[in-house]
Amino acid sequence: MQLNTYTNPPRQQWDALLARPTMDTAKLYGLVQPVLETVKQQGDEALRFYTTTFDGVQLNEVLASATEITETAEKTPVQLQQAITQAAANIRAFHLAQQMQPLVMETMPGVRCWRRQVPIEKVGIYIPGGTAPLFSTVLMLAIPAQIAGCKQIVLCTPPDKEGSLHPAIAFAAQLAGVTCLAKVGGAQAIAAMAYGTESVPAVYKIFGPGNQYVTAAKQLVQQQGVAIDMPAGPSEVCVMADETANPAFVAADLLSQAEHGADSQVLLVATPSFNLQALYDQLAAQLEALPRQHFAAAALANSKALIMDNLEQAIDLVNHYAPEHLIVAMQQCHTVAERITNAGSVFLGNFTPESVGDYASGTNHTLPTNGHARVYAGVSLDSFTKKMTVQELTPEGLNNIAQTVITMAMAEGLEAHARAVEVRKVKSEKGGVKSEE
């Protein structure tokens, strides 16, 4: 098993070598828009129809009851319950540390300004079912939402063929503070959270991964005023390796990403001293043992190894690619990582596999893909909050700043702005306004 290998590709070839697959968005939007409109107009009736049509399940109730969630969660094996609980504790600790205390500052005498962190009241979380039920994503999204103080945390996930929830999803939802759980998947779930139905509350912001139809639905409702976490694409990993990297570890990291699906992006950026043949031997051996080897093999067939003589150029190439996950398996991993400006999450050294971030180290695994790491950060506590600025002036403060504002407002031709200051300035000078301190 070999990757498509290139040695010192010139910079003018980087765009072509690093290109991600593109979606036919016009076609996708054309397929998804009618689903959104039908759910908007017909509510729960449309959800039941599409669940029968796409999932082959007839739903009696769209929402899972508290009893159903509890009874389903109890079916989660004890060892998995313990693992989920440990992961949740780490995720909670990391996100609790992101809480911001208001910093009140005086920009000039009598002029105080500060910023408050306010929760988004209603958020929605989409959790795929499909070939890999992502109960870990429940933790990654619901826990920071709970910490932020979101009043409603609505979770949508498709039911199995019997119309039931996945036990681990139910367990994680209970643990992470989900307030409403709907057994609905696909674009229709995004529509339900965007517009609201008889059963599913409308939310202000929607989070979570999904297939191309879910992604298209999120993009469409965003155009209609519902916020989303970030643009999404196939999952991806880039591994930087030198002679100190263990080929078996690198192979395992590449395969762990490749098994997501045939469109997963796998990239190796290595120095000539890295043992490439040992990596290929390991890829072949480890691939044989994977239950999802058909997904991984398809992804690897489209993956690349770029051998770079110059470390500076290797770093530039990685920043140009802007990977979702970056593993730096190099002797000077900290020095190299300091030079990385575009990546969703970075994993340093031989003993930090990307899998730990996916599940349990504490960092969030909802990250920008498709090169969006150039401008987007991964999900954090901030994603579930908004920042509100506050200011308060004393009479002295107003007098100190008044002429500056009046001069600027008059220069812009906005005389009423100037008057709003001037009228107060006069009153404060006459003693008509007193500070409430």
Long-range contacts (C-beta under 8 A, 24 or more apart in sequence): 1-280, 1-283, 1-284, 1-287, 1-297, 1-300, 2-280, 2-283, 3-266, 3-268, 3-280, 3-283, 3-300, 3-303, 3-304, 3-305, 4-302, 4-303, 4-304, 4-305, 5-276, 5-304, 5-305, 5-306, 5-307, 6-304, 6-305, 6-306, 6-307, 7-306, 7-307, 8-307, 8-308, 8-309, 8-310, 8-313, 9-306, 11-313, 14-317, 14-320, 14-321, 17-304, 17-306, 18-267, 18-317, 18-320, 18-321, 20-233, 20-234, 20-236, 20-265, 20-370, 20-371, 21-234, 21-263, 23-212, 23-215, 23-216, 25-216, 25-219, 28-212, 28-213, 28-215, 28-216, 29-216, 29-219, 29-220, 31-213, 31-216, 32-187, 32-213, 32-216, 32-217, 32-220, 33-220, 35-186, 35-187, 35-188, 35-191, 35-217, 36-187, 36-190, 36-191, 36-194, 36-195, 36-217, 36-220, 36-221, 38-191, 39-188, 39-191, 39-192, 39-195, 39-197, 40-191, 40-195, 43-197, 43-198, 43-199, 44-197, 44-198, 44-199, 44-200, 46-188, 46-191, 46-197, 47-182, 47-184, 47-188, 47-192, 47-197, 47-199, 47-200, 50-186, 50-188, 51-158, 51-159, 51-183, 51-184, 51-185, 51-188, 54-185, 54-186, 54-188, 55-158, 55-159, 55-161, 55-185, 55-186, 56-161, 57-159, 57-160, 57-161, 57-162, 57-163, 58-163, 59-159, 59-163, 59-183, 59-184, 60-163, 61-183, 61-199, 62-182, 62-183, 62-184, 62-197, 62-199, 62-200, 63-180, 63-181, 63-182, 63-183, 63-199, 63-200, 64-165, 64-170, 64-181, 64-182, 64-183, 68-165, 68-170, 69-165, 69-170, 69-173, 69-174, 69-181, 70-170, 70-174, 72-164, 72-165, 72-166, 72-167, 72-170, 73-167, 73-170, 73-171, 73-173, 73-174, 74-167, 75-167, 76-167, 76-168, 76-170, 76-171, 80-168, 80-171, 81-171, 83-360, 84-135, 84-139, 84-168, 84-171, 84-172, 84-175, 85-175, 86-360, 87-136, 87-139, 87-359, 87-360, 88-139, 88-143, 88-172, 88-175, 88-176, 90-360, 90-361, 90-362, 91-139, 91-140, 91-143, 91-144, 91-360, 91-362, 91-364, 92-143, 92-147, 93-362, 94-361, 94-362, 94-363, 94-364, 95-143, 95-144, 95-147, 95-362, 95-364, 95-380, 95-381, 96-147, 98-144, 98-380, 98-381, 98-382, 99-147, 99-381, 108-397, 108-400, 108-401, 109-396, 109-397, 109-400, 110-393, 110-394, 110-395, 110-396, 110-397, 110-398, 110-399, 110-400, 111-391, 111-393, 111-397, 111-400, 111-401, 112-391, 112-392, 112-393, 112-397, 113-389, 113-390, 113-391, 114-389, 114-390, 114-391, 115-387, 115-388, 115-389, 115-390, 116-387, 116-388, 116-389, 116-390, 117-148, 117-385, 117-386, 117-387, 117-388, 118-385, 118-386, 118-387, 118-388, 119-148, 119-149, 119-150, 119-151, 119-384, 119-385, 120-148, 120-150, 120-204, 120-205, 120-227, 120-384, 120-385, 120-386, 121-150, 121-151, 121-152, 121-204, 122-150, 122-151, 122-152, 122-154, 122-201, 122-202, 122-203, 122-204, 122-205, 123-150, 123-152, 123-153, 123-154, 123-203, 123-204, 123-205, 123-206, 123-207, 123-384, 124-154, 124-155, 124-156, 124-193, 124-194, 124-203, 124-205, 124-206, 124-207, 124-208, 125-153, 125-154, 125-155, 125-156, 125-178, 125-206, 125-207, 125-208, 126-155, 126-156, 126-157, 126-189, 126-190, 126-193, 126-206, 126-207, 126-208, 126-209, 126-210, 126-214, 126-218, 127-155, 127-156, 127-157, 127-169, 127-208, 128-157, 128-158, 128-185, 128-208, 128-209, 128-210, 128-211, 128-214, 129-157, 129-158, 129-159, 129-160, 129-166, 129-185, 130-158, 130-211, 131-261, 131-292, 131-295, 132-260, 133-157, 133-166, 133-168, 133-169, 134-209, 135-166, 135-168, 135-169, 135-171, 135-172, 136-172, 136-358, 136-359, 136-365, 137-208, 137-209, 137-365, 137-366, 138-169, 138-172, 138-173, 138-176, 138-178, 139-172, 139-175, 139-176, 140-364, 140-365, 140-366, 140-379, 141-207, 141-208, 141-366, 141-379, 142-172, 142-173, 142-176, 142-177, 142-178, 143-176, 143-177, 144-364, 144-379, 144-380, 144-381, 144-383, 144-384, 145-177, 145-384, 146-176, 146-177, 147-381, 147-384, 148-381, 148-384, 148-385, 150-384, 151-179, 152-179, 152-180, 152-201, 152-203, 153-177, 153-178, 153-179, 153-180, 154-178, 154-179, 154-180, 154-181, 154-182, 154-193, 154-200, 154-201, 154-203, 155-180, 155-181, 155-182, 156-181, 156-182, 156-184, 156-185, 156-189, 156-190, 156-192, 156-193, 156-200, 157-181, 157-182, 157-183, 157-184, 157-185, 157-189, 158-183, 158-184, 158-185, 158-186, 158-189, 159-183, 159-185, 186-210, 186-211, 186-213, 186-214, 186-217, 187-213, 187-214, 187-216, 187-217, 189-214, 190-214, 190-217, 190-218, 190-221, 191-217, 191-221, 193-226, 194-221, 194-224, 194-226, 205-229, 205-384, 207-366, 207-379, 207-383, 208-366, 209-366, 229-366, 229-379, 229-383, 230-366, 230-368, 230-372, 230-376, 230-379, 231-368, 231-369, 231-370, 231-372, 231-376, 232-369, 232-370, 233-369, 233-370, 233-372, 234-260, 234-261, 234-263, 234-264, 234-265, 234-369, 234-370, 235-260, 235-261, 235-264, 235-265, 235-324, 235-325, 235-369, 236-264, 236-265, 236-266, 236-267, 236-323, 236-324, 236-325, 236-369, 236-370, 237-265, 237-266, 237-267, 237-323, 237-324, 237-325, 237-326, 237-327, 237-354, 238-267, 238-268, 238-269, 238-318, 238-321, 238-323, 238-325, 238-326, 238-327, 238-343, 239-267, 239-268, 239-269, 239-270, 239-326, 239-327, 239-329, 240-269, 240-270, 240-314, 240-318, 240-326, 240-327, 240-328, 240-329, 240-330, 240-336, 241-268, 241-269, 241-270, 241-271, 241-274, 241-329, 241-330, 242-270, 242-271, 242-273, 242-274, 242-329, 242-330, 242-331, 243-271, 243-273, 243-274, 243-275, 243-331, 244-329, 244-330, 244-331, 244-350, 245-270, 245-274, 245-329, 245-330, 245-350, 246-329, 246-350, 247-274, 247-275, 247-278, 247-279, 247-281, 247-282, 248-282, 248-286, 249-329, 249-350, 249-353, 250-279, 250-282, 250-327, 250-329, 251-279, 251-282, 251-283, 251-286, 252-282, 252-286, 252-353, 253-327, 253-353, 253-354, 254-283, 254-300, 254-303, 255-283, 255-286, 255-287, 255-290, 255-296, 255-300, 256-353, 256-354, 256-355, 257-299, 257-325, 257-354, 258-295, 258-296, 258-297, 258-299, 258-300, 258-303, 259-290, 259-292, 259-293, 259-295, 259-296, 259-299, 260-295, 260-299, 261-295, 261-299, 262-295, 262-298, 262-299, 263-299, 264-295, 264-299, 265-299, 265-303, 265-323, 265-324, 265-369, 266-299, 266-300, 266-303, 266-304, 267-303, 267-304, 267-305, 267-306, 267-321, 267-323, 268-303, 268-304, 268-305, 268-306, 269-306, 269-308, 269-314, 269-317, 269-318, 270-305, 270-306, 270-307, 270-308, 271-307, 271-308, 271-309, 271-311, 271-314, 271-330, 272-307, 272-309, 274-307, 276-305, 276-307, 311-336, 315-339, 315-340, 318-342, 318-343, 321-371, 322-368, 322-371, 322-372, 322-373, 322-374, 323-373, 324-367, 324-368, 324-369, 324-373, 325-354, 325-357, 325-367, 327-352, 327-353, 327-354, 342-373, 342-374, 343-373, 344-368, 344-369, 344-373, 344-377, 344-378, 345-378, 394-435, 394-437, 395-428, 395-433, 395-434, 395-435, 396-435, 398-424, 398-425, 398-428, 399-425, 399-428, 399-429
